[in-house]
Amino acid sequence: MMTFPNVTVIGLGLIGSSLARAVQLHIPGVRVTGYDADARVREIATRIKLCDHITESASAAVIDAALIVLCVPVGAMGAVAAEIAGDIPGDAILSDVGSCKESVIEAVRASLPNVVFVPAHPVAGTEESGPEAGFASLFHHRWCIVTPPEGTDVRAVERVLEFWRSLGAEVETMRPDHHDRVLAVTSHLPHLIAYTIVGTASDMEEVTQSEVIKYSAGGFRDFTRIAASDPTMWRDVFLANRGAVLDMLQRFSEDLTALQRAIRWGKGDELFELFTRTRSVRRSIIDKGQDDARPDFGRSHE
């Protein structure tokens, strides 16, 4: 299937800059146009030659685009859609990379009711941000979930799926509402827990005389990695997907209460059964190639 001759990336942070690099590596010949609302980011992107062309406005970036990918925080999707509404070519396909879908679809549709919109979510990332943090292999063997609203043109969906396959991603389609519930469990709630426990540790620093940070063990260290993620992006995610996140948080609170009760009453069998079951989940993730089985998550100790 013919790829897109011109791809526009709006938002040049970790995901956007990785997308630009991945297109240049895997689909040579495709012209990549980039834009970011932050002038400093545009300057850096120009200096490191991230794209074939960096524009000074979002509307200018989309004029000749065949595929437009919104790589901005989910809370900014609606505003960007409104900004580019008058300049999108009639045959262009619009997509995004947001980690919640129903609210994004609603926000984009408010300004672009007739544009072919094929939302997507590459389930990949690091705790780093900015145009220099991206790398072309970020999507290799990672899932990209495509969430077309009901009635979306089938050929457009297949073109977006093929686009992500060409960048090395594994692809899957999913209903937008189902995606939001799945990601609330696998991504949003873990981030919320990480932000909370690291915040608690920070509050305890005065009490423990800095020993929490000084003696950080592997578990806490991994929480700090997650909690170092971009604060703007995650603020928007929690607000945009609040319904699913609150549902999962309630379930987690109930499970946590049961765990407290088991510890209080010395129910070792219940604890052992839970820990055995959760250990098998970890093994399943490794078996599916979604993480590293080496000790200490493959960290180098040289």
Secondary structure, 3 states (H helix, E strand, C coil): CCCCCEEEEECCCHHHHHHHHHHHHHCCCCEEEEECCCHHHHHHHHHCCCCCEECCCHHHHCCCCCEEEECCCHHHHHHHHHHHCCCCCCCCEEEECCCCCHHHHHHHHHHCCCCEECCEEECCCCCCCCCCCCCCCCCCCCEEEECCCCCCCHHHHHHHHHHHHHCCCEEEECCHHHHHHHHHHHHHHHHHHHHHHHHHHHHHHHHHCCHHHHCCCHHHHHHHHHHCCCHHHHHHHHHHCHHHHHHHHHHHHHHHHHHHHHHHCCCHHHHHHHHHHHHHHHHHHHHCCCCCCCHHHHCCCC
